[in-house]
Amino acid sequence: MAVKHIPTGVVHIGNKGGRTGCSYDTRVNASHWINTNERVNCKKNGCR
């Protein structure tokens, strides 16, 4: 599953309500995150 940060448009590995592959906490500003089926485009370790 992937999760998208709406303000930046970056798609990370992970789920809303947890952590991304590169350690962002999606519970902080939860309204900025949505689950998606888009391709992951984060270049940080853990997501790529």
Helices and strands as residue ranges (DSSP letters): E 2-5, E 10-13, G 30-32, E 33-36
